[in-house]
Amino acid sequence: MTDYRPIPHHPSRLSPETMLENAQRMHQSLESRRSVRFFSDEPVDPRLIEYAVRIASTAPSGANRQPWRFVVVDDAELKRKIRVAAEEEERVSYEGGRMPEAWLDALRPLGTDWEKPFLEVAPYLVVLFKQVWSPDEAGRKVTNYYVNESVGIAAGLFISAIQEMGLATLTHTPSPMGFLQEILEAPSHEKPYLLLPVGHVATDCVVPDIQRKPLGEVIGWNRGEHPWSIQTT
């Protein structure tokens, strides 16, 4: 076991004005982010995908295990196999009774169905795997901690990075996702977590007309109401 060996950490201290400007700029960028199902097949520099994974991998994780792996798929045959398998599962979900009617009702305003052509059109499919355990140098199982929380944070950073680069993505979760493990020949300790198509938005792209909750519905201060929060009943 490695002994605790702390090192100095002195990040740059920004002025209050710069901090607020950065916060406003980031909010403006991410506020325009939408989940996209209409992608262009226009090529994307693979270095951007690599940087997005680098950024995602700065995420905090339980005991610093970093229990994730991003598999980038740009092979047309593999993308085709993934689409066929995903649509097979989605058809059962939408039309075969796997989803209860209440779930289908919740999805109708989003205009989704079992057909997923974007899985072939987008130049990249990024499959995020969670590592339920990791092998050490001797091949022995090493327990990972807070796996779902850690991988979820990494996913959020990846999505934010893609948005900051001017690209688009979608958090696709065909269920069950075991076919991704089989098609991509992932080891048994890795389980599919998210399927993220990445690329430029198509010129004919449309998105659902939805609104995000206002600040007052998603923030609280201490035990009481903040003066500017929205009262709800």
ChimeraX commands (.cxc) that place a marker at each C-alpha (Angstrom):
marker #1 position 0.00,0.00,0.00 radius 0.5
marker #1 position 1.32,3.43,-0.97 radius 0.5
marker #1 position 1.90,5.78,1.95 radius 0.5
marker #1 position 0.21,9.16,1.98 radius 0.5
marker #1 position 2.60,11.65,0.36 radius 0.5
marker #1 position 0.99,15.07,-0.03 radius 0.5
marker #1 position 2.37,17.65,-2.45 radius 0.5
marker #1 position 1.81,21.42,-2.53 radius 0.5
marker #1 position -1.20,22.70,-4.45 radius 0.5
marker #1 position -1.47,26.41,-5.24 radius 0.5
marker #1 position -4.03,27.11,-8.00 radius 0.5
marker #1 position -4.22,30.58,-9.47 radius 0.5
marker #1 position -6.41,32.96,-7.50 radius 0.5
marker #1 position -8.73,34.93,-9.79 radius 0.5
marker #1 position -10.26,38.29,-9.06 radius 0.5
marker #1 position -13.95,38.31,-8.06 radius 0.5
marker #1 position -14.78,40.05,-11.32 radius 0.5
marker #1 position -12.98,37.42,-13.41 radius 0.5
marker #1 position -14.61,34.61,-11.46 radius 0.5
marker #1 position -18.06,36.03,-12.16 radius 0.5
marker #1 position -17.24,36.63,-15.83 radius 0.5
marker #1 position -16.06,33.03,-16.18 radius 0.5
marker #1 position -19.21,31.75,-14.48 radius 0.5
marker #1 position -21.44,33.82,-16.77 radius 0.5
marker #1 position -19.56,32.70,-19.89 radius 0.5
marker #1 position -19.76,29.04,-18.94 radius 0.5
marker #1 position -23.45,29.28,-18.11 radius 0.5
marker #1 position -24.15,30.94,-21.44 radius 0.5
marker #1 position -22.34,28.16,-23.27 radius 0.5
marker #1 position -23.92,25.26,-21.40 radius 0.5
marker #1 position -27.36,26.85,-21.36 radius 0.5
marker #1 position -27.36,26.47,-25.15 radius 0.5
marker #1 position -26.47,22.78,-24.90 radius 0.5
marker #1 position -29.12,20.38,-26.19 radius 0.5
marker #1 position -29.28,16.64,-26.60 radius 0.5
marker #1 position -29.14,16.13,-30.36 radius 0.5
marker #1 position -30.49,13.28,-32.50 radius 0.5
marker #1 position -29.71,14.83,-35.89 radius 0.5
marker #1 position -26.01,14.72,-36.68 radius 0.5
marker #1 position -23.94,15.65,-39.69 radius 0.5
marker #1 position -21.50,13.09,-41.07 radius 0.5
marker #1 position -18.92,15.88,-41.38 radius 0.5
marker #1 position -15.52,14.65,-40.14 radius 0.5
marker #1 position -14.33,15.75,-36.70 radius 0.5
marker #1 position -10.67,16.00,-35.71 radius 0.5
marker #1 position -10.01,12.94,-33.49 radius 0.5
marker #1 position -7.79,15.07,-31.28 radius 0.5
marker #1 position -10.94,16.81,-30.05 radius 0.5
marker #1 position -12.36,13.50,-28.86 radius 0.5
marker #1 position -9.09,12.66,-27.17 radius 0.5
marker #1 position -9.10,16.01,-25.38 radius 0.5
marker #1 position -12.69,15.47,-24.28 radius 0.5
marker #1 position -11.64,12.16,-22.73 radius 0.5
marker #1 position -8.63,13.84,-21.10 radius 0.5
marker #1 position -10.95,16.47,-19.63 radius 0.5
marker #1 position -13.44,13.83,-18.46 radius 0.5
marker #1 position -10.62,11.94,-16.79 radius 0.5
marker #1 position -9.88,14.88,-14.50 radius 0.5
marker #1 position -13.06,13.93,-12.62 radius 0.5
marker #1 position -12.83,13.06,-8.93 radius 0.5
marker #1 position -13.44,9.41,-8.13 radius 0.5
marker #1 position -13.84,7.15,-5.12 radius 0.5
marker #1 position -10.38,6.45,-3.66 radius 0.5
marker #1 position -8.97,7.86,-6.93 radius 0.5
marker #1 position -9.69,4.54,-8.67 radius 0.5
marker #1 position -10.80,6.33,-11.87 radius 0.5
marker #1 position -13.16,3.45,-12.75 radius 0.5
marker #1 position -13.93,4.37,-16.35 radius 0.5
marker #1 position -12.88,3.66,-19.91 radius 0.5
marker #1 position -13.99,5.55,-23.01 radius 0.5
marker #1 position -14.10,3.41,-26.15 radius 0.5
marker #1 position -14.20,5.53,-29.31 radius 0.5
marker #1 position -15.86,3.89,-32.32 radius 0.5
marker #1 position -15.37,5.35,-35.80 radius 0.5
marker #1 position -15.45,2.11,-37.81 radius 0.5
marker #1 position -18.53,2.04,-40.06 radius 0.5
marker #1 position -19.11,-1.70,-39.66 radius 0.5
marker #1 position -18.98,-1.48,-35.87 radius 0.5
marker #1 position -21.30,1.52,-35.85 radius 0.5
marker #1 position -23.75,-0.44,-38.00 radius 0.5
marker #1 position -23.65,-3.41,-35.62 radius 0.5
marker #1 position -24.24,-1.12,-32.65 radius 0.5
marker #1 position -27.19,0.56,-34.36 radius 0.5
marker #1 position -28.85,-2.75,-35.27 radius 0.5
marker #1 position -28.42,-4.12,-31.74 radius 0.5
marker #1 position -29.56,-0.88,-30.09 radius 0.5
marker #1 position -32.66,-0.64,-32.26 radius 0.5
marker #1 position -33.54,-4.24,-31.49 radius 0.5
marker #1 position -33.55,-3.47,-27.77 radius 0.5
marker #1 position -35.31,-0.15,-28.24 radius 0.5
marker #1 position -38.07,-1.70,-30.36 radius 0.5
marker #1 position -38.85,-4.11,-27.52 radius 0.5
marker #1 position -38.84,-1.20,-25.06 radius 0.5
marker #1 position -41.13,1.04,-27.10 radius 0.5
marker #1 position -43.40,-1.52,-28.76 radius 0.5
marker #1 position -42.92,-4.74,-26.83 radius 0.5
marker #1 position -44.20,-3.67,-23.46 radius 0.5
marker #1 position -40.88,-3.26,-21.67 radius 0.5
marker #1 position -41.64,0.39,-20.91 radius 0.5
marker #1 position -44.78,1.11,-18.84 radius 0.5
marker #1 position -47.33,3.46,-20.39 radius 0.5
marker #1 position -46.43,6.25,-17.94 radius 0.5
marker #1 position -42.84,6.18,-19.19 radius 0.5
marker #1 position -43.97,6.28,-22.82 radius 0.5
marker #1 position -46.24,9.23,-22.00 radius 0.5
marker #1 position -43.27,11.06,-20.45 radius 0.5
marker #1 position -41.21,10.50,-23.61 radius 0.5
marker #1 position -43.82,11.62,-26.15 radius 0.5
marker #1 position -43.04,15.37,-25.83 radius 0.5
marker #1 position -39.44,14.51,-26.73 radius 0.5
marker #1 position -40.41,12.84,-30.00 radius 0.5
marker #1 position -38.25,9.75,-29.48 radius 0.5
marker #1 position -38.88,6.25,-30.83 radius 0.5
marker #1 position -36.96,3.01,-31.36 radius 0.5
marker #1 position -35.23,4.10,-34.59 radius 0.5
marker #1 position -31.70,5.46,-34.03 radius 0.5
marker #1 position -30.13,6.41,-37.38 radius 0.5
marker #1 position -27.78,8.87,-35.65 radius 0.5
marker #1 position -25.78,5.88,-34.41 radius 0.5
marker #1 position -24.46,5.47,-37.95 radius 0.5
marker #1 position -24.44,9.11,-39.06 radius 0.5
marker #1 position -22.41,10.65,-36.22 radius 0.5
marker #1 position -18.67,10.35,-36.98 radius 0.5
marker #1 position -17.96,8.96,-33.51 radius 0.5
marker #1 position -19.72,6.76,-31.00 radius 0.5
marker #1 position -18.10,7.04,-27.59 radius 0.5
marker #1 position -19.03,4.18,-25.29 radius 0.5
marker #1 position -18.38,4.90,-21.64 radius 0.5
marker #1 position -17.74,1.79,-19.57 radius 0.5
marker #1 position -17.74,1.63,-15.79 radius 0.5
marker #1 position -15.21,-0.67,-14.18 radius 0.5
marker #1 position -16.91,-2.51,-11.34 radius 0.5
marker #1 position -13.45,-3.67,-10.28 radius 0.5
marker #1 position -9.97,-3.28,-11.72 radius 0.5
marker #1 position -7.12,-5.78,-12.08 radius 0.5
marker #1 position -3.80,-4.96,-10.46 radius 0.5
marker #1 position -0.43,-5.73,-12.07 radius 0.5
marker #1 position -0.74,-9.33,-10.93 radius 0.5
marker #1 position -4.26,-9.66,-12.32 radius 0.5
marker #1 position -5.93,-9.69,-8.91 radius 0.5
marker #1 position -9.27,-7.96,-8.39 radius 0.5
marker #1 position -9.05,-4.51,-6.81 radius 0.5
marker #1 position -12.30,-3.10,-5.49 radius 0.5
marker #1 position -13.53,0.20,-6.92 radius 0.5
marker #1 position -15.60,2.54,-4.78 radius 0.5
marker #1 position -18.52,4.83,-5.64 radius 0.5
marker #1 position -18.33,3.59,-9.22 radius 0.5
marker #1 position -21.62,5.01,-10.53 radius 0.5
marker #1 position -21.05,8.38,-8.88 radius 0.5
marker #1 position -17.47,8.60,-10.19 radius 0.5
marker #1 position -18.35,7.61,-13.75 radius 0.5
marker #1 position -21.36,9.94,-13.72 radius 0.5
marker #1 position -19.12,12.89,-12.88 radius 0.5
marker #1 position -16.70,11.93,-15.67 radius 0.5
marker #1 position -19.63,11.73,-18.09 radius 0.5
marker #1 position -20.75,15.23,-17.13 radius 0.5
marker #1 position -17.29,16.64,-17.76 radius 0.5
marker #1 position -17.14,14.87,-21.13 radius 0.5
marker #1 position -20.49,16.33,-22.18 radius 0.5
marker #1 position -19.41,19.81,-21.05 radius 0.5
marker #1 position -16.14,19.51,-22.97 radius 0.5
marker #1 position -17.96,18.49,-26.15 radius 0.5
marker #1 position -20.24,21.52,-25.81 radius 0.5
marker #1 position -17.31,23.90,-25.23 radius 0.5
marker #1 position -15.69,22.59,-28.43 radius 0.5
marker #1 position -18.77,23.46,-30.48 radius 0.5
marker #1 position -19.79,19.84,-31.01 radius 0.5
marker #1 position -22.93,17.99,-29.94 radius 0.5
marker #1 position -23.70,14.74,-28.21 radius 0.5
marker #1 position -26.54,12.68,-26.78 radius 0.5
marker #1 position -26.66,10.50,-23.67 radius 0.5
marker #1 position -28.12,7.36,-25.21 radius 0.5
marker #1 position -28.99,4.47,-22.90 radius 0.5
marker #1 position -30.56,1.58,-24.82 radius 0.5
marker #1 position -31.55,-0.93,-22.16 radius 0.5
marker #1 position -30.20,-3.48,-21.63 radius 0.5
marker #1 position -26.78,-2.48,-23.00 radius 0.5
marker #1 position -24.97,-5.81,-22.77 radius 0.5
marker #1 position -24.64,-5.90,-26.56 radius 0.5
marker #1 position -22.04,-3.11,-26.33 radius 0.5
marker #1 position -19.84,-5.27,-24.14 radius 0.5
marker #1 position -20.11,-8.11,-26.64 radius 0.5
marker #1 position -19.61,-6.09,-29.84 radius 0.5
marker #1 position -16.66,-4.14,-28.44 radius 0.5
marker #1 position -15.18,-7.21,-26.71 radius 0.5
marker #1 position -14.95,-5.46,-23.36 radius 0.5
marker #1 position -13.61,-7.47,-20.40 radius 0.5
marker #1 position -16.04,-8.85,-17.83 radius 0.5
marker #1 position -15.23,-6.20,-15.22 radius 0.5
marker #1 position -16.36,-3.39,-17.55 radius 0.5
marker #1 position -20.06,-2.65,-17.95 radius 0.5
marker #1 position -21.62,-0.20,-20.45 radius 0.5
marker #1 position -22.70,3.04,-18.78 radius 0.5
marker #1 position -23.48,5.47,-21.63 radius 0.5
marker #1 position -23.47,5.53,-25.41 radius 0.5
marker #1 position -22.54,9.01,-26.66 radius 0.5
marker #1 position -22.68,9.84,-30.37 radius 0.5
marker #1 position -20.49,12.87,-31.08 radius 0.5
marker #1 position -20.32,15.17,-34.08 radius 0.5
marker #1 position -21.52,18.38,-35.66 radius 0.5
marker #1 position -25.22,19.19,-35.67 radius 0.5
marker #1 position -27.02,18.50,-38.95 radius 0.5
marker #1 position -28.27,21.50,-40.92 radius 0.5
marker #1 position -31.86,20.24,-40.57 radius 0.5
marker #1 position -31.54,19.51,-36.85 radius 0.5
marker #1 position -34.57,20.07,-34.63 radius 0.5
marker #1 position -34.95,19.60,-30.89 radius 0.5
marker #1 position -37.99,19.38,-28.62 radius 0.5
marker #1 position -39.42,22.67,-27.33 radius 0.5
marker #1 position -38.68,22.12,-23.66 radius 0.5
marker #1 position -37.66,24.38,-20.79 radius 0.5
marker #1 position -35.23,23.88,-17.94 radius 0.5
marker #1 position -36.40,24.42,-14.39 radius 0.5
marker #1 position -35.81,27.95,-13.07 radius 0.5
marker #1 position -33.12,28.49,-10.46 radius 0.5
marker #1 position -35.61,28.79,-7.63 radius 0.5
marker #1 position -36.76,25.20,-8.18 radius 0.5
marker #1 position -33.29,23.65,-8.09 radius 0.5
marker #1 position -31.48,25.61,-5.38 radius 0.5
marker #1 position -31.97,26.00,-1.66 radius 0.5
marker #1 position -30.03,27.88,1.00 radius 0.5
marker #1 position -29.69,26.41,4.47 radius 0.5
marker #1 position -33.08,25.47,5.91 radius 0.5
marker #1 position -35.20,28.32,4.65 radius 0.5
marker #1 position -36.19,30.10,1.47 radius 0.5
marker #1 position -33.70,32.44,-0.13 radius 0.5
marker #1 position -35.18,35.89,-0.80 radius 0.5
marker #1 position -34.95,35.48,-4.58 radius 0.5
marker #1 position -36.16,31.88,-4.75 radius 0.5
marker #1 position -39.43,31.12,-6.47 radius 0.5
marker #1 position -42.23,30.02,-4.17 radius 0.5
marker #1 position -43.84,26.75,-5.19 radius 0.5
marker #1 position -46.80,24.90,-3.76 radius 0.5
marker link #1:1,2 radius 0.2
marker link #1:2,3 radius 0.2
marker link #1:3,4 radius 0.2
marker link #1:4,5 radius 0.2
marker link #1:5,6 radius 0.2
marker link #1:6,7 radius 0.2
marker link #1:7,8 radius 0.2
marker link #1:8,9 radius 0.2
marker link #1:9,10 radius 0.2
marker link #1:10,11 radius 0.2
marker link #1:11,12 radius 0.2
marker link #1:12,13 radius 0.2
marker link #1:13,14 radius 0.2
marker link #1:14,15 radius 0.2
marker link #1:15,16 radius 0.2
marker link #1:16,17 radius 0.2
marker link #1:17,18 radius 0.2
marker link #1:18,19 radius 0.2
marker link #1:19,20 radius 0.2
marker link #1:20,21 radius 0.2
marker link #1:21,22 radius 0.2
marker link #1:22,23 radius 0.2
marker link #1:23,24 radius 0.2
marker link #1:24,25 radius 0.2
marker link #1:25,26 radius 0.2
marker link #1:26,27 radius 0.2
marker link #1:27,28 radius 0.2
marker link #1:28,29 radius 0.2
marker link #1:29,30 radius 0.2
marker link #1:30,31 radius 0.2
marker link #1:31,32 radius 0.2
marker link #1:32,33 radius 0.2
marker link #1:33,34 radius 0.2
marker link #1:34,35 radius 0.2
marker link #1:35,36 radius 0.2
marker link #1:36,37 radius 0.2
marker link #1:37,38 radius 0.2
marker link #1:38,39 radius 0.2
marker link #1:39,40 radius 0.2
marker link #1:40,41 radius 0.2
marker link #1:41,42 radius 0.2
marker link #1:42,43 radius 0.2
marker link #1:43,44 radius 0.2
marker link #1:44,45 radius 0.2
marker link #1:45,46 radius 0.2
marker link #1:46,47 radius 0.2
marker link #1:47,48 radius 0.2
marker link #1:48,49 radius 0.2
marker link #1:49,50 radius 0.2
marker link #1:50,51 radius 0.2
marker link #1:51,52 radius 0.2
marker link #1:52,53 radius 0.2
marker link #1:53,54 radius 0.2
marker link #1:54,55 radius 0.2
marker link #1:55,56 radius 0.2
marker link #1:56,57 radius 0.2
marker link #1:57,58 radius 0.2
marker link #1:58,59 radius 0.2
marker link #1:59,60 radius 0.2
marker link #1:60,61 radius 0.2
marker link #1:61,62 radius 0.2
marker link #1:62,63 radius 0.2
marker link #1:63,64 radius 0.2
marker link #1:64,65 radius 0.2
marker link #1:65,66 radius 0.2
marker link #1:66,67 radius 0.2
marker link #1:67,68 radius 0.2
marker link #1:68,69 radius 0.2
marker link #1:69,70 radius 0.2
marker link #1:70,71 radius 0.2
marker link #1:71,72 radius 0.2
marker link #1:72,73 radius 0.2
marker link #1:73,74 radius 0.2
marker link #1:74,75 radius 0.2
marker link #1:75,76 radius 0.2
marker link #1:76,77 radius 0.2
marker link #1:77,78 radius 0.2
marker link #1:78,79 radius 0.2
marker link #1:79,80 radius 0.2
marker link #1:80,81 radius 0.2
marker link #1:81,82 radius 0.2
marker link #1:82,83 radius 0.2
marker link #1:83,84 radius 0.2
marker link #1:84,85 radius 0.2
marker link #1:85,86 radius 0.2
marker link #1:86,87 radius 0.2
marker link #1:87,88 radius 0.2
marker link #1:88,89 radius 0.2
marker link #1:89,90 radius 0.2
marker link #1:90,91 radius 0.2
marker link #1:91,92 radius 0.2
marker link #1:92,93 radius 0.2
marker link #1:93,94 radius 0.2
marker link #1:94,95 radius 0.2
marker link #1:95,96 radius 0.2
marker link #1:96,97 radius 0.2
marker link #1:97,98 radius 0.2
marker link #1:98,99 radius 0.2
marker link #1:99,100 radius 0.2
marker link #1:100,101 radius 0.2
marker link #1:101,102 radius 0.2
marker link #1:102,103 radius 0.2
marker link #1:103,104 radius 0.2
marker link #1:104,105 radius 0.2
marker link #1:105,106 radius 0.2
marker link #1:106,107 radius 0.2
marker link #1:107,108 radius 0.2
marker link #1:108,109 radius 0.2
marker link #1:109,110 radius 0.2
marker link #1:110,111 radius 0.2
marker link #1:111,112 radius 0.2
marker link #1:112,113 radius 0.2
marker link #1:113,114 radius 0.2
marker link #1:114,115 radius 0.2
marker link #1:115,116 radius 0.2
marker link #1:116,117 radius 0.2
marker link #1:117,118 radius 0.2
marker link #1:118,119 radius 0.2
marker link #1:119,120 radius 0.2
marker link #1:120,121 radius 0.2
marker link #1:121,122 radius 0.2
marker link #1:122,123 radius 0.2
marker link #1:123,124 radius 0.2
marker link #1:124,125 radius 0.2
marker link #1:125,126 radius 0.2
marker link #1:126,127 radius 0.2
marker link #1:127,128 radius 0.2
marker link #1:128,129 radius 0.2
marker link #1:129,130 radius 0.2
marker link #1:130,131 radius 0.2
marker link #1:131,132 radius 0.2
marker link #1:132,133 radius 0.2
marker link #1:133,134 radius 0.2
marker link #1:134,135 radius 0.2
marker link #1:135,136 radius 0.2
marker link #1:136,137 radius 0.2
marker link #1:137,138 radius 0.2
marker link #1:138,139 radius 0.2
marker link #1:139,140 radius 0.2
marker link #1:140,141 radius 0.2
marker link #1:141,142 radius 0.2
marker link #1:142,143 radius 0.2
marker link #1:143,144 radius 0.2
marker link #1:144,145 radius 0.2
marker link #1:145,146 radius 0.2
marker link #1:146,147 radius 0.2
marker link #1:147,148 radius 0.2
marker link #1:148,149 radius 0.2
marker link #1:149,150 radius 0.2
marker link #1:150,151 radius 0.2
marker link #1:151,152 radius 0.2
marker link #1:152,153 radius 0.2
marker link #1:153,154 radius 0.2
marker link #1:154,155 radius 0.2
marker link #1:155,156 radius 0.2
marker link #1:156,157 radius 0.2
marker link #1:157,158 radius 0.2
marker link #1:158,159 radius 0.2
marker link #1:159,160 radius 0.2
marker link #1:160,161 radius 0.2
marker link #1:161,162 radius 0.2
marker link #1:162,163 radius 0.2
marker link #1:163,164 radius 0.2
marker link #1:164,165 radius 0.2
marker link #1:165,166 radius 0.2
marker link #1:166,167 radius 0.2
marker link #1:167,168 radius 0.2
marker link #1:168,169 radius 0.2
marker link #1:169,170 radius 0.2
marker link #1:170,171 radius 0.2
marker link #1:171,172 radius 0.2
marker link #1:172,173 radius 0.2
marker link #1:173,174 radius 0.2
marker link #1:174,175 radius 0.2
marker link #1:175,176 radius 0.2
marker link #1:176,177 radius 0.2
marker link #1:177,178 radius 0.2
marker link #1:178,179 radius 0.2
marker link #1:179,180 radius 0.2
marker link #1:180,181 radius 0.2
marker link #1:181,182 radius 0.2
marker link #1:182,183 radius 0.2
marker link #1:183,184 radius 0.2
marker link #1:184,185 radius 0.2
marker link #1:185,186 radius 0.2
marker link #1:186,187 radius 0.2
marker link #1:187,188 radius 0.2
marker link #1:188,189 radius 0.2
marker link #1:189,190 radius 0.2
marker link #1:190,191 radius 0.2
marker link #1:191,192 radius 0.2
marker link #1:192,193 radius 0.2
marker link #1:193,194 radius 0.2
marker link #1:194,195 radius 0.2
marker link #1:195,196 radius 0.2
marker link #1:196,197 radius 0.2
marker link #1:197,198 radius 0.2
marker link #1:198,199 radius 0.2
marker link #1:199,200 radius 0.2
marker link #1:200,201 radius 0.2
marker link #1:201,202 radius 0.2
marker link #1:202,203 radius 0.2
marker link #1:203,204 radius 0.2
marker link #1:204,205 radius 0.2
marker link #1:205,206 radius 0.2
marker link #1:206,207 radius 0.2
marker link #1:207,208 radius 0.2
marker link #1:208,209 radius 0.2
marker link #1:209,210 radius 0.2
marker link #1:210,211 radius 0.2
marker link #1:211,212 radius 0.2
marker link #1:212,213 radius 0.2
marker link #1:213,214 radius 0.2
marker link #1:214,215 radius 0.2
marker link #1:215,216 radius 0.2
marker link #1:216,217 radius 0.2
marker link #1:217,218 radius 0.2
marker link #1:218,219 radius 0.2
marker link #1:219,220 radius 0.2
marker link #1:220,221 radius 0.2
marker link #1:221,222 radius 0.2
marker link #1:222,223 radius 0.2
marker link #1:223,224 radius 0.2
marker link #1:224,225 radius 0.2
marker link #1:225,226 radius 0.2
marker link #1:226,227 radius 0.2
marker link #1:227,228 radius 0.2
marker link #1:228,229 radius 0.2
marker link #1:229,230 radius 0.2
marker link #1:230,231 radius 0.2
marker link #1:231,232 radius 0.2
marker link #1:232,233 radius 0.2
view
